[in-house]
Amino acid sequence: MSQPLDPTTARRRSLLQSLWFWVVLAFFILIGAWSTIIMLALKNKPGAIELEHEGQEQVDSYASDPPEPATE
């Protein structure tokens, strides 16, 4: 004969069989994984590379007076 389950055991078993438990657990695991990846990326940034631009005068003139859009 099987023994009747006490209320706490029955509730715990129904919680583990619930789909919402697994969805929430997966969500927290996903948040933890993303947090870890972001923290590792912030700690291991690549170094800055200085680039020299040719035609800097043309770029500066566009900054003060943008070119007109082409109209047909």
mmCIF file of the N, C-alpha and C atoms, coordinates in Angstrom:
data_MODEL
# 
_entry.id   MODEL 
# 
loop_
_atom_site.group_PDB 
_atom_site.id 
_atom_site.type_symbol 
_atom_site.label_atom_id 
_atom_site.label_alt_id 
_atom_site.label_comp_id 
_atom_site.label_asym_id 
_atom_site.label_entity_id 
_atom_site.label_seq_id 
_atom_site.pdbx_PDB_ins_code 
_atom_site.Cartn_x 
_atom_site.Cartn_y 
_atom_site.Cartn_z 
_atom_site.occupancy 
_atom_site.B_iso_or_equiv 
_atom_site.pdbx_formal_charge 
_atom_site.auth_seq_id 
_atom_site.auth_comp_id 
_atom_site.auth_asym_id 
_atom_site.auth_atom_id 
_atom_site.pdbx_PDB_model_num 
ATOM 1   N N  . MET A 1 1  ? 0.835  -1.178 0.000   1.00 0.00 ? 1  MET A N  1 
ATOM 2   C CA . MET A 1 1  ? 0.000  0.000  0.000   1.00 0.00 ? 1  MET A CA 1 
ATOM 3   C C  . MET A 1 1  ? 0.881  1.243  0.000   1.00 0.00 ? 1  MET A C  1 
ATOM 4   N N  . SER A 1 2  ? 0.421  2.237  -0.682  1.00 0.00 ? 2  SER A N  1 
ATOM 5   C CA . SER A 1 2  ? 1.176  3.490  -0.702  1.00 0.00 ? 2  SER A CA 1 
ATOM 6   C C  . SER A 1 2  ? 0.680  4.388  0.418   1.00 0.00 ? 2  SER A C  1 
ATOM 7   N N  . GLN A 1 3  ? 1.620  5.124  0.950   1.00 0.00 ? 3  GLN A N  1 
ATOM 8   C CA . GLN A 1 3  ? 1.273  6.029  2.033   1.00 0.00 ? 3  GLN A CA 1 
ATOM 9   C C  . GLN A 1 3  ? 0.827  7.357  1.429   1.00 0.00 ? 3  GLN A C  1 
ATOM 10  N N  . PRO A 1 4  ? -0.144 7.994  2.046   1.00 0.00 ? 4  PRO A N  1 
ATOM 11  C CA . PRO A 1 4  ? -0.549 9.309  1.537   1.00 0.00 ? 4  PRO A CA 1 
ATOM 12  C C  . PRO A 1 4  ? 0.587  10.315 1.759   1.00 0.00 ? 4  PRO A C  1 
ATOM 13  N N  . LEU A 1 5  ? 0.745  11.204 0.805   1.00 0.00 ? 5  LEU A N  1 
ATOM 14  C CA . LEU A 1 5  ? 1.803  12.214 0.904   1.00 0.00 ? 5  LEU A CA 1 
ATOM 15  C C  . LEU A 1 5  ? 1.368  13.334 1.839   1.00 0.00 ? 5  LEU A C  1 
ATOM 16  N N  . ASP A 1 6  ? 2.315  13.788 2.646   1.00 0.00 ? 6  ASP A N  1 
ATOM 17  C CA . ASP A 1 6  ? 1.977  14.935 3.486   1.00 0.00 ? 6  ASP A CA 1 
ATOM 18  C C  . ASP A 1 6  ? 1.933  16.183 2.593   1.00 0.00 ? 6  ASP A C  1 
ATOM 19  N N  . PRO A 1 7  ? 1.297  17.245 3.016   1.00 0.00 ? 7  PRO A N  1 
ATOM 20  C CA . PRO A 1 7  ? 1.084  18.427 2.158   1.00 0.00 ? 7  PRO A CA 1 
ATOM 21  C C  . PRO A 1 7  ? 2.380  19.065 1.640   1.00 0.00 ? 7  PRO A C  1 
ATOM 22  N N  . THR A 1 8  ? 3.446  19.085 2.456   1.00 0.00 ? 8  THR A N  1 
ATOM 23  C CA . THR A 1 8  ? 4.685  19.725 1.989   1.00 0.00 ? 8  THR A CA 1 
ATOM 24  C C  . THR A 1 8  ? 5.344  18.906 0.894   1.00 0.00 ? 8  THR A C  1 
ATOM 25  N N  . THR A 1 9  ? 5.326  17.587 1.010   1.00 0.00 ? 9  THR A N  1 
ATOM 26  C CA . THR A 1 9  ? 5.915  16.733 -0.022  1.00 0.00 ? 9  THR A CA 1 
ATOM 27  C C  . THR A 1 9  ? 5.104  16.821 -1.310  1.00 0.00 ? 9  THR A C  1 
ATOM 28  N N  . ALA A 1 10 ? 3.790  16.831 -1.191  1.00 0.00 ? 10 ALA A N  1 
ATOM 29  C CA . ALA A 1 10 ? 2.937  16.933 -2.370  1.00 0.00 ? 10 ALA A CA 1 
ATOM 30  C C  . ALA A 1 10 ? 3.137  18.289 -3.058  1.00 0.00 ? 10 ALA A C  1 
ATOM 31  N N  . ARG A 1 11 ? 3.254  19.333 -2.270  1.00 0.00 ? 11 ARG A N  1 
ATOM 32  C CA . ARG A 1 11 ? 3.455  20.662 -2.873  1.00 0.00 ? 11 ARG A CA 1 
ATOM 33  C C  . ARG A 1 11 ? 4.822  20.744 -3.558  1.00 0.00 ? 11 ARG A C  1 
ATOM 34  N N  . ARG A 1 12 ? 5.855  20.194 -2.930  1.00 0.00 ? 12 ARG A N  1 
ATOM 35  C CA . ARG A 1 12 ? 7.191  20.220 -3.517  1.00 0.00 ? 12 ARG A CA 1 
ATOM 36  C C  . ARG A 1 12 ? 7.211  19.418 -4.820  1.00 0.00 ? 12 ARG A C  1 
ATOM 37  N N  . ARG A 1 13 ? 6.562  18.292 -4.842  1.00 0.00 ? 13 ARG A N  1 
ATOM 38  C CA . ARG A 1 13 ? 6.527  17.471 -6.045  1.00 0.00 ? 13 ARG A CA 1 
ATOM 39  C C  . ARG A 1 13 ? 5.750  18.172 -7.163  1.00 0.00 ? 13 ARG A C  1 
ATOM 40  N N  . SER A 1 14 ? 4.656  18.832 -6.822  1.00 0.00 ? 14 SER A N  1 
ATOM 41  C CA . SER A 1 14 ? 3.886  19.526 -7.860  1.00 0.00 ? 14 SER A CA 1 
ATOM 42  C C  . SER A 1 14 ? 4.662  20.743 -8.389  1.00 0.00 ? 14 SER A C  1 
ATOM 43  N N  . LEU A 1 15 ? 5.460  21.387 -7.531  1.00 0.00 ? 15 LEU A N  1 
ATOM 44  C CA . LEU A 1 15 ? 6.260  22.521 -7.979  1.00 0.00 ? 15 LEU A CA 1 
ATOM 45  C C  . LEU A 1 15 ? 7.326  22.078 -8.976  1.00 0.00 ? 15 LEU A C  1 
ATOM 46  N N  . LEU A 1 16 ? 8.000  20.975 -8.705  1.00 0.00 ? 16 LEU A N  1 
ATOM 47  C CA . LEU A 1 16 ? 9.034  20.488 -9.617  1.00 0.00 ? 16 LEU A CA 1 
ATOM 48  C C  . LEU A 1 16 ? 8.443  19.981 -10.925 1.00 0.00 ? 16 LEU A C  1 
ATOM 49  N N  . GLN A 1 17 ? 7.207  19.558 -10.916 1.00 0.00 ? 17 GLN A N  1 
ATOM 50  C CA . GLN A 1 17 ? 6.576  19.089 -12.144 1.00 0.00 ? 17 GLN A CA 1 
ATOM 51  C C  . GLN A 1 17 ? 5.917  20.234 -12.911 1.00 0.00 ? 17 GLN A C  1 
ATOM 52  N N  . SER A 1 18 ? 5.879  21.393 -12.302 1.00 0.00 ? 18 SER A N  1 
ATOM 53  C CA . SER A 1 18 ? 5.258  22.542 -12.943 1.00 0.00 ? 18 SER A CA 1 
ATOM 54  C C  . SER A 1 18 ? 6.177  23.101 -14.020 1.00 0.00 ? 18 SER A C  1 
ATOM 55  N N  . LEU A 1 19 ? 5.588  23.516 -15.128 1.00 0.00 ? 19 LEU A N  1 
ATOM 56  C CA . LEU A 1 19 ? 6.355  24.106 -16.215 1.00 0.00 ? 19 LEU A CA 1 
ATOM 57  C C  . LEU A 1 19 ? 6.942  25.447 -15.802 1.00 0.00 ? 19 LEU A C  1 
ATOM 58  N N  . TRP A 1 20 ? 6.228  26.207 -14.986 1.00 0.00 ? 20 TRP A N  1 
ATOM 59  C CA . TRP A 1 20 ? 6.709  27.528 -14.579 1.00 0.00 ? 20 TRP A CA 1 
ATOM 60  C C  . TRP A 1 20 ? 7.998  27.453 -13.787 1.00 0.00 ? 20 TRP A C  1 
ATOM 61  N N  . PHE A 1 21 ? 8.161  26.426 -12.982 1.00 0.00 ? 21 PHE A N  1 
ATOM 62  C CA . PHE A 1 21 ? 9.409  26.266 -12.236 1.00 0.00 ? 21 PHE A CA 1 
ATOM 63  C C  . PHE A 1 21 ? 10.594 26.172 -13.185 1.00 0.00 ? 21 PHE A C  1 
ATOM 64  N N  . TRP A 1 22 ? 10.473 25.368 -14.217 1.00 0.00 ? 22 TRP A N  1 
ATOM 65  C CA . TRP A 1 22 ? 11.579 25.170 -15.162 1.00 0.00 ? 22 TRP A CA 1 
ATOM 66  C C  . TRP A 1 22 ? 11.812 26.415 -16.014 1.00 0.00 ? 22 TRP A C  1 
ATOM 67  N N  . VAL A 1 23 ? 10.742 27.127 -16.345 1.00 0.00 ? 23 VAL A N  1 
ATOM 68  C CA . VAL A 1 23 ? 10.894 28.370 -17.114 1.00 0.00 ? 23 VAL A CA 1 
ATOM 69  C C  . VAL A 1 23 ? 11.635 29.413 -16.290 1.00 0.00 ? 23 VAL A C  1 
ATOM 70  N N  . VAL A 1 24 ? 11.253 29.587 -15.039 1.00 0.00 ? 24 VAL A N  1 
ATOM 71  C CA . VAL A 1 24 ? 11.911 30.561 -14.162 1.00 0.00 ? 24 VAL A CA 1 
ATOM 72  C C  . VAL A 1 24 ? 13.364 30.154 -13.915 1.00 0.00 ? 24 VAL A C  1 
ATOM 73  N N  . LEU A 1 25 ? 13.615 28.875 -13.697 1.00 0.00 ? 25 LEU A N  1 
ATOM 74  C CA . LEU A 1 25 ? 14.977 28.391 -13.486 1.00 0.00 ? 25 LEU A CA 1 
ATOM 75  C C  . LEU A 1 25 ? 15.845 28.664 -14.717 1.00 0.00 ? 25 LEU A C  1 
ATOM 76  N N  . ALA A 1 26 ? 15.321 28.374 -15.896 1.00 0.00 ? 26 ALA A N  1 
ATOM 77  C CA . ALA A 1 26 ? 16.069 28.629 -17.132 1.00 0.00 ? 26 ALA A CA 1 
ATOM 78  C C  . ALA A 1 26 ? 16.332 30.124 -17.306 1.00 0.00 ? 26 ALA A C  1 
ATOM 79  N N  . PHE A 1 27 ? 15.375 30.963 -16.952 1.00 0.00 ? 27 PHE A N  1 
ATOM 80  C CA . PHE A 1 27 ? 15.542 32.403 -17.050 1.00 0.00 ? 27 PHE A CA 1 
ATOM 81  C C  . PHE A 1 27 ? 16.672 32.884 -16.142 1.00 0.00 ? 27 PHE A C  1 
ATOM 82  N N  . PHE A 1 28 ? 16.716 32.413 -14.913 1.00 0.00 ? 28 PHE A N  1 
ATOM 83  C CA . PHE A 1 28 ? 17.781 32.807 -13.997 1.00 0.00 ? 28 PHE A CA 1 
ATOM 84  C C  . PHE A 1 28 ? 19.137 32.298 -14.454 1.00 0.00 ? 28 PHE A C  1 
ATOM 85  N N  . ILE A 1 29 ? 19.187 31.109 -15.003 1.00 0.00 ? 29 ILE A N  1 
ATOM 86  C CA . ILE A 1 29 ? 20.448 30.588 -15.544 1.00 0.00 ? 29 ILE A CA 1 
ATOM 87  C C  . ILE A 1 29 ? 20.910 31.444 -16.716 1.00 0.00 ? 29 ILE A C  1 
ATOM 88  N N  . LEU A 1 30 ? 19.978 31.852 -17.562 1.00 0.00 ? 30 LEU A N  1 
ATOM 89  C CA . LEU A 1 30 ? 20.311 32.699 -18.704 1.00 0.00 ? 30 LEU A CA 1 
ATOM 90  C C  . LEU A 1 30 ? 20.828 34.064 -18.252 1.00 0.00 ? 30 LEU A C  1 
ATOM 91  N N  . ILE A 1 31 ? 20.182 34.659 -17.255 1.00 0.00 ? 31 ILE A N  1 
ATOM 92  C CA . ILE A 1 31 ? 20.644 35.947 -16.727 1.00 0.00 ? 31 ILE A CA 1 
ATOM 93  C C  . ILE A 1 31 ? 22.044 35.798 -16.130 1.00 0.00 ? 31 ILE A C  1 
ATOM 94  N N  . GLY A 1 32 ? 22.284 34.719 -15.416 1.00 0.00 ? 32 GLY A N  1 
ATOM 95  C CA . GLY A 1 32 ? 23.615 34.491 -14.843 1.00 0.00 ? 32 GLY A CA 1 
ATOM 96  C C  . GLY A 1 32 ? 24.676 34.321 -15.915 1.00 0.00 ? 32 GLY A C  1 
ATOM 97  N N  . ALA A 1 33 ? 24.348 33.604 -16.986 1.00 0.00 ? 33 ALA A N  1 
ATOM 98  C CA . ALA A 1 33 ? 25.308 33.403 -18.069 1.00 0.00 ? 33 ALA A CA 1 
ATOM 99  C C  . ALA A 1 33 ? 25.624 34.725 -18.769 1.00 0.00 ? 33 ALA A C  1 
ATOM 100 N N  . TRP A 1 34 ? 24.603 35.528 -19.067 1.00 0.00 ? 34 TRP A N  1 
ATOM 101 C CA . TRP A 1 34 ? 24.826 36.821 -19.717 1.00 0.00 ? 34 TRP A CA 1 
ATOM 102 C C  . TRP A 1 34 ? 25.633 37.744 -18.812 1.00 0.00 ? 34 TRP A C  1 
ATOM 103 N N  . SER A 1 35 ? 25.340 37.759 -17.530 1.00 0.00 ? 35 SER A N  1 
ATOM 104 C CA . SER A 1 35 ? 26.091 38.597 -16.597 1.00 0.00 ? 35 SER A CA 1 
ATOM 105 C C  . SER A 1 35 ? 27.565 38.200 -16.574 1.00 0.00 ? 35 SER A C  1 
ATOM 106 N N  . THR A 1 36 ? 27.829 36.909 -16.587 1.00 0.00 ? 36 THR A N  1 
ATOM 107 C CA . THR A 1 36 ? 29.209 36.426 -16.596 1.00 0.00 ? 36 THR A CA 1 
ATOM 108 C C  . THR A 1 36 ? 29.917 36.837 -17.877 1.00 0.00 ? 36 THR A C  1 
ATOM 109 N N  . ILE A 1 37 ? 29.263 36.676 -19.013 1.00 0.00 ? 37 ILE A N  1 
ATOM 110 C CA . ILE A 1 37 ? 29.878 37.049 -20.291 1.00 0.00 ? 37 ILE A CA 1 
ATOM 111 C C  . ILE A 1 37 ? 30.163 38.547 -20.335 1.00 0.00 ? 37 ILE A C  1 
ATOM 112 N N  . ILE A 1 38 ? 29.223 39.364 -19.869 1.00 0.00 ? 38 ILE A N  1 
ATOM 113 C CA . ILE A 1 38 ? 29.419 40.816 -19.890 1.00 0.00 ? 38 ILE A CA 1 
ATOM 114 C C  . ILE A 1 38 ? 30.551 41.224 -18.950 1.00 0.00 ? 38 ILE A C  1 
ATOM 115 N N  . MET A 1 39 ? 30.615 40.626 -17.772 1.00 0.00 ? 39 MET A N  1 
ATOM 116 C CA . MET A 1 39 ? 31.695 40.962 -16.843 1.00 0.00 ? 39 MET A CA 1 
ATOM 117 C C  . MET A 1 39 ? 33.055 40.560 -17.412 1.00 0.00 ? 39 MET A C  1 
ATOM 118 N N  . LEU A 1 40 ? 33.150 39.402 -18.036 1.00 0.00 ? 40 LEU A N  1 
ATOM 119 C CA . LEU A 1 40 ? 34.413 38.983 -18.648 1.00 0.00 ? 40 LEU A CA 1 
ATOM 120 C C  . LEU A 1 40 ? 34.806 39.914 -19.793 1.00 0.00 ? 40 LEU A C  1 
ATOM 121 N N  . ALA A 1 41 ? 33.823 40.337 -20.582 1.00 0.00 ? 41 ALA A N  1 
ATOM 122 C CA . ALA A 1 41 ? 34.115 41.245 -21.699 1.00 0.00 ? 41 ALA A CA 1 
ATOM 123 C C  . ALA A 1 41 ? 34.585 42.605 -21.183 1.00 0.00 ? 41 ALA A C  1 
ATOM 124 N N  . LEU A 1 42 ? 33.996 43.095 -20.099 1.00 0.00 ? 42 LEU A N  1 
ATOM 125 C CA . LEU A 1 42 ? 34.415 44.384 -19.550 1.00 0.00 ? 42 LEU A CA 1 
ATOM 126 C C  . LEU A 1 42 ? 35.818 44.325 -18.957 1.00 0.00 ? 42 LEU A C  1 
ATOM 127 N N  . LYS A 1 43 ? 36.171 43.198 -18.358 1.00 0.00 ? 43 LYS A N  1 
ATOM 128 C CA . LYS A 1 43 ? 37.497 43.069 -17.759 1.00 0.00 ? 43 LYS A CA 1 
ATOM 129 C C  . LYS A 1 43 ? 38.583 42.831 -18.811 1.00 0.00 ? 43 LYS A C  1 
ATOM 130 N N  . ASN A 1 44 ? 38.230 42.313 -19.973 1.00 0.00 ? 44 ASN A N  1 
ATOM 131 C CA . ASN A 1 44 ? 39.209 41.970 -21.002 1.00 0.00 ? 44 ASN A CA 1 
ATOM 132 C C  . ASN A 1 44 ? 38.974 42.756 -22.276 1.00 0.00 ? 44 ASN A C  1 
ATOM 133 N N  . LYS A 1 45 ? 38.889 44.071 -22.143 1.00 0.00 ? 45 LYS A N  1 
ATOM 134 C CA . LYS A 1 45 ? 38.666 44.923 -23.310 1.00 0.00 ? 45 LYS A CA 1 
ATOM 135 C C  . LYS A 1 45 ? 39.898 44.904 -24.209 1.00 0.00 ? 45 LYS A C  1 
ATOM 136 N N  . PRO A 1 46 ? 39.700 44.978 -25.514 1.00 0.00 ? 46 PRO A N  1 
ATOM 137 C CA . PRO A 1 46 ? 40.853 45.116 -26.395 1.00 0.00 ? 46 PRO A CA 1 
ATOM 138 C C  . PRO A 1 46 ? 41.424 46.538 -26.281 1.00 0.00 ? 46 PRO A C  1 
ATOM 139 N N  . GLY A 1 47 ? 42.691 46.674 -26.608 1.00 0.00 ? 47 GLY A N  1 
ATOM 140 C CA . GLY A 1 47 ? 43.338 47.979 -26.530 1.00 0.00 ? 47 GLY A CA 1 
ATOM 141 C C  . GLY A 1 47 ? 42.841 48.911 -27.618 1.00 0.00 ? 47 GLY A C  1 
ATOM 142 N N  . ALA A 1 48 ? 42.936 50.200 -27.335 1.00 0.00 ? 48 ALA A N  1 
ATOM 143 C CA . ALA A 1 48 ? 42.526 51.215 -28.309 1.00 0.00 ? 48 ALA A CA 1 
ATOM 144 C C  . ALA A 1 48 ? 43.594 51.328 -29.395 1.00 0.00 ? 48 ALA A C  1 
ATOM 145 N N  . ILE A 1 49 ? 43.175 51.501 -30.624 1.00 0.00 ? 49 ILE A N  1 
ATOM 146 C CA . ILE A 1 49 ? 44.072 51.655 -31.757 1.00 0.00 ? 49 ILE A CA 1 
ATOM 147 C C  . ILE A 1 49 ? 43.823 53.021 -32.363 1.00 0.00 ? 49 ILE A C  1 
ATOM 148 N N  . GLU A 1 50 ? 44.879 53.811 -32.429 1.00 0.00 ? 50 GLU A N  1 
ATOM 149 C CA . GLU A 1 50 ? 44.768 55.138 -33.029 1.00 0.00 ? 50 GLU A CA 1 
ATOM 150 C C  . GLU A 1 50 ? 44.846 54.992 -34.544 1.00 0.00 ? 50 GLU A C  1 
ATOM 151 N N  . LEU A 1 51 ? 43.909 55.586 -35.251 1.00 0.00 ? 51 LEU A N  1 
ATOM 152 C CA . LEU A 1 51 ? 43.888 55.547 -36.707 1.00 0.00 ? 51 LEU A CA 1 
ATOM 153 C C  . LEU A 1 51 ? 44.149 56.946 -37.246 1.00 0.00 ? 51 LEU A C  1 
ATOM 154 N N  . GLU A 1 52 ? 44.974 57.015 -38.269 1.00 0.00 ? 52 GLU A N  1 
ATOM 155 C CA . GLU A 1 52 ? 45.225 58.288 -38.926 1.00 0.00 ? 52 GLU A CA 1 
ATOM 156 C C  . GLU A 1 52 ? 44.324 58.367 -40.143 1.00 0.00 ? 52 GLU A C  1 
ATOM 157 N N  . HIS A 1 53 ? 43.628 59.496 -40.276 1.00 0.00 ? 53 HIS A N  1 
ATOM 158 C CA . HIS A 1 53 ? 42.710 59.679 -41.380 1.00 0.00 ? 53 HIS A CA 1 
ATOM 159 C C  . HIS A 1 53 ? 43.358 60.528 -42.461 1.00 0.00 ? 53 HIS A C  1 
ATOM 160 N N  . GLU A 1 54 ? 43.266 60.084 -43.688 1.00 0.00 ? 54 GLU A N  1 
ATOM 161 C CA . GLU A 1 54 ? 43.716 60.912 -44.802 1.00 0.00 ? 54 GLU A CA 1 
ATOM 162 C C  . GLU A 1 54 ? 42.549 61.795 -45.225 1.00 0.00 ? 54 GLU A C  1 
ATOM 163 N N  . GLY A 1 55 ? 42.845 63.002 -45.646 1.00 0.00 ? 55 GLY A N  1 
ATOM 164 C CA . GLY A 1 55 ? 41.773 63.902 -46.054 1.00 0.00 ? 55 GLY A CA 1 
ATOM 165 C C  . GLY A 1 55 ? 40.991 64.422 -44.877 1.00 0.00 ? 55 GLY A C  1 
ATOM 166 N N  . GLN A 1 56 ? 41.659 64.711 -43.782 1.00 0.00 ? 56 GLN A N  1 
ATOM 167 C CA . GLN A 1 56 ? 40.989 65.200 -42.580 1.00 0.00 ? 56 GLN A CA 1 
ATOM 168 C C  . GLN A 1 56 ? 40.271 66.522 -42.839 1.00 0.00 ? 56 GLN A C  1 
ATOM 169 N N  . GLU A 1 57 ? 40.808 67.352 -43.753 1.00 0.00 ? 57 GLU A N  1 
ATOM 170 C CA . GLU A 1 57 ? 40.190 68.637 -44.043 1.00 0.00 ? 57 GLU A CA 1 
ATOM 171 C C  . GLU A 1 57 ? 38.772 68.448 -44.581 1.00 0.00 ? 57 GLU A C  1 
ATOM 172 N N  . GLN A 1 58 ? 38.591 67.457 -45.440 1.00 0.00 ? 58 GLN A N  1 
ATOM 173 C CA . GLN A 1 58 ? 37.279 67.207 -46.036 1.00 0.00 ? 58 GLN A CA 1 
ATOM 174 C C  . GLN A 1 58 ? 36.286 66.767 -44.959 1.00 0.00 ? 58 GLN A C  1 
ATOM 175 N N  . VAL A 1 59 ? 36.733 65.939 -44.051 1.00 0.00 ? 59 VAL A N  1 
ATOM 176 C CA . VAL A 1 59 ? 35.856 65.476 -42.969 1.00 0.00 ? 59 VAL A CA 1 
ATOM 177 C C  . VAL A 1 59 ? 35.478 66.644 -42.079 1.00 0.00 ? 59 VAL A C  1 
ATOM 178 N N  . ASP A 1 60 ? 36.428 67.535 -41.780 1.00 0.00 ? 60 ASP A N  1 
ATOM 179 C CA . ASP A 1 60 ? 36.131 68.678 -40.931 1.00 0.00 ? 60 ASP A CA 1 
ATOM 180 C C  . ASP A 1 60 ? 35.146 69.638 -41.592 1.00 0.00 ? 60 ASP A C  1 
ATOM 181 N N  . SER A 1 61 ? 35.266 69.819 -42.925 1.00 0.00 ? 61 SER A N  1 
ATOM 182 C CA . SER A 1 61 ? 34.342 70.725 -43.601 1.00 0.00 ? 61 SER A CA 1 
ATOM 183 C C  . SER A 1 61 ? 32.923 70.151 -43.602 1.00 0.00 ? 61 SER A C  1 
ATOM 184 N N  . TYR A 1 62 ? 32.789 68.831 -43.647 1.00 0.00 ? 62 TYR A N  1 
ATOM 185 C CA . TYR A 1 62 ? 31.464 68.221 -43.589 1.00 0.00 ? 62 TYR A CA 1 
ATOM 186 C C  . TYR A 1 62 ? 30.843 68.398 -42.202 1.00 0.00 ? 62 TYR A C  1 
ATOM 187 N N  . ALA A 1 63 ? 31.673 68.449 -41.189 1.00 0.00 ? 63 ALA A N  1 
ATOM 188 C CA . ALA A 1 63 ? 31.143 68.578 -39.833 1.00 0.00 ? 63 ALA A CA 1 
ATOM 189 C C  . ALA A 1 63 ? 30.445 69.927 -39.658 1.00 0.00 ? 63 ALA A C  1 
ATOM 190 N N  . SER A 1 64 ? 30.971 70.987 -40.285 1.00 0.00 ? 64 SER A N  1 
ATOM 191 C CA . SER A 1 64 ? 30.357 72.301 -40.113 1.00 0.00 ? 64 SER A CA 1 
ATOM 192 C C  . SER A 1 64 ? 29.254 72.555 -41.143 1.00 0.00 ? 64 SER A C  1 
ATOM 193 N N  . ASP A 1 65 ? 29.402 71.989 -42.359 1.00 0.00 ? 65 ASP A N  1 
ATOM 194 C CA . ASP A 1 65 ? 28.428 72.222 -43.419 1.00 0.00 ? 65 ASP A CA 1 
ATOM 195 C C  . ASP A 1 65 ? 28.152 70.903 -44.151 1.00 0.00 ? 65 ASP A C  1 
ATOM 196 N N  . PRO A 1 66 ? 27.127 70.151 -43.729 1.00 0.00 ? 66 PRO A N  1 
ATOM 197 C CA . PRO A 1 66 ? 26.894 68.848 -44.356 1.00 0.00 ? 66 PRO A CA 1 
ATOM 198 C C  . PRO A 1 66 ? 26.540 68.990 -45.827 1.00 0.00 ? 66 PRO A C  1 
ATOM 199 N N  . PRO A 1 67 ? 26.901 67.994 -46.651 1.00 0.00 ? 67 PRO A N  1 
ATOM 200 C CA . PRO A 1 67 ? 26.613 68.073 -48.090 1.00 0.00 ? 67 PRO A CA 1 
ATOM 201 C C  . PRO A 1 67 ? 25.102 68.012 -48.357 1.00 0.00 ? 67 PRO A C  1 
ATOM 202 N N  . GLU A 1 68 ? 24.704 68.617 -49.445 1.00 0.00 ? 68 GLU A N  1 
ATOM 203 C CA . GLU A 1 68 ? 23.299 68.611 -49.855 1.00 0.00 ? 68 GLU A CA 1 
ATOM 204 C C  . GLU A 1 68 ? 22.913 67.221 -50.369 1.00 0.00 ? 68 GLU A C  1 
ATOM 205 N N  . PRO A 1 69 ? 21.722 66.717 -50.040 1.00 0.00 ? 69 PRO A N  1 
ATOM 206 C CA . PRO A 1 69 ? 21.297 65.424 -50.587 1.00 0.00 ? 69 PRO A CA 1 
ATOM 207 C C  . PRO A 1 69 ? 21.006 65.545 -52.077 1.00 0.00 ? 69 PRO A C  1 
ATOM 208 N N  . ALA A 1 70 ? 21.273 64.498 -52.809 1.00 0.00 ? 70 ALA A N  1 
ATOM 209 C CA . ALA A 1 70 ? 21.040 64.496 -54.252 1.00 0.00 ? 70 ALA A CA 1 
ATOM 210 C C  . ALA A 1 70 ? 19.542 64.440 -54.529 1.00 0.00 ? 70 ALA A C  1 
ATOM 211 N N  . THR A 1 71 ? 19.065 65.321 -55.380 1.00 0.00 ? 71 THR A N  1 
ATOM 212 C CA . THR A 1 71 ? 17.647 65.309 -55.747 1.00 0.00 ? 71 THR A CA 1 
ATOM 213 C C  . THR A 1 71 ? 17.543 65.105 -57.250 1.00 0.00 ? 71 THR A C  1 
ATOM 214 N N  . GLU A 1 72 ? 16.555 64.391 -57.645 1.00 0.00 ? 72 GLU A N  1 
ATOM 215 C CA . GLU A 1 72 ? 16.363 64.113 -59.081 1.00 0.00 ? 72 GLU A CA 1 
ATOM 216 C C  . GLU A 1 72 ? 15.075 64.688 -59.573 1.00 0.00 ? 72 GLU A C  1 
# 
